[in-house]
Amino acid sequence: MLKVGDQAPDVTLRTDAGDEFRLADLKGKRVVLYFYPKADTPGCTAEACEFRDDIKKFAKKGVAVVGVSPDKPAAQAKFKRKYDLPFMLLADEDRAAAQAFGVWKEKNMYGRKVMGIERSTFVIGADGKIEKIYGKVKAKGHAGAVLEEL
């Protein structure tokens, strides 16, 4: 289980444009890395749009915002276009990043136990170390809460 002060796992994923991306490529920048269950679903859309609406405030603080879900790059690209999201979305199709960050968990879905993404956010410092972890995030109001704490 990751904790504050740990080095963030250096995962390699595909971007919404289909390019390869390593988290280490953002070293030297503070990053808000948020994991969400599925593109273009109500909660995930609300969360993404809140990050979108506050993106200039994050930028003023020198913080990059990056979203991650198990969707394919094409689904991420469609989601990004549909809601005019001005930040990178990463496709974690094999759930390697979710597992590395400890957010691939057993959940209850309509009384059944299923594996899925636990909506979570990590603030990663310019040195690549985890500064803050938000687990079991409620989508609405989350981006503002993160911004306030930065």
N, C-alpha and C positions, 0 to 999 in steps of 0.2 A: 504494500500500500504506500503510495507516494505521500509525502508530507512537505510542509513548508520548509524550504532550505535545501531540498533535494534538487539534483540536476534534472531538468526536464528530459524525458526520453527523446532521443534524436530519431524521430520517425520519418520515413520517406513515403509520401503519398502522391496521388495524382491530383492536380488542380482541376477546377471547373473547366479549364481550357484544355485539359488532357496532358499538361506538362508535368514532368516529375518535379517534386518539391521536397526539400528536406527542412525540417524545423530549424536545424542549425543555420540555415541560410538567413534567418532573422536575428542571429546573435548580434548583439550591439544595439538592439531595439527592445523596448518593452512590448510584450504581446499579451493580448487577451485571446486565449484559445478556448473557444466554447464548443462543446459537444452537444449535438441535438439528435433526436431519434430518426426523423425522416423529413426530407425536404417537402415543402408545399403542403404541410398538414397545419391545422389551426394554431397549435401552440408554438410550433417551430417557426411558422410565418410571423406570428406576433413578436417572438423573440428577435428574429432576424431584422424585422422592420424597425424595432426599437434601436438596435445597434446601428442600423442605417441612418435613422433620424438623428442620432447623436454622434455620427462619425466625425464631424468636424471638431467636436469637443474632445473626442479621444485623440485626434490628430494634434490638437493644440497641446495636449499633455505628452505628445511624443509616443503614443501607444498605437500599435497596429492591431486590428481586429481580424481574426481568422476563425471561420466556422468549420466544423468537421462532423460528418455523418456517414453512415454506411452506404449511402446512395452512390450510384455510378457517376462518373464525370458528366455525362450527358444530362442526367437528372439535376445535378448541381448547377450546370450551365443554364438549364431551363428555369430553375428556381431563381437564380441570380438575375436573369433577364426579366422575368415576370415581375419581380419586385424591385428592380433597379438597385440591387445590392452593390455597394461600392467597395466591397472587400472580398478577399479570396475565400472560396469554399473548397474544402478538401474532401476527396472521396476515399473513405476508409472501407473499401469493399470487403477486405478479408478480416476487418475488425482488429488488425494488429495494433493500431494506435489506441483504440478504445481499451484493449487489453493492457497495453503498456501503461496507460494512464489510470487503469483500474476502474473504468466507467462501464465496462461490459458486464452487466449484472443480471441476476435472476429478478424478475419483476412479476407482479400479479396483474394479469390482464383479464378482466371479466371473470375472475375466480380461477383462472388457469395460471400456472407458473410458466413463464416464457423468458428467454434470454433477450436482452435488449440494452440499448444505451440508457444509462441514467443521466438525465440532463445535468451537465456539470460544466464548470468554467474554471480555468486556470489562468492566473496572472503570472507571467514569466518575465523575470527581470532581464536586463540587457546582458547580464552575465550567464544567462541560460538557466538560472536557478528559479524554482517555484517560490513566488512571493505570497500567493494567496490561493486558496482552493475553496470553491463554492460547490457543494454537493447537493443533490436532490433539489435543483433549482426550479422555482416556479417561473414560467416564461414571462408573464406580464410583470413589468417593473424591474426586471433583472438588470437590463443594460444600464438603467439609471442608477441602480444601487451600486453596480461595479464602478461606474463613472464617479460617483460621489466618494467612494473609498479611495480612488486613485488620487 
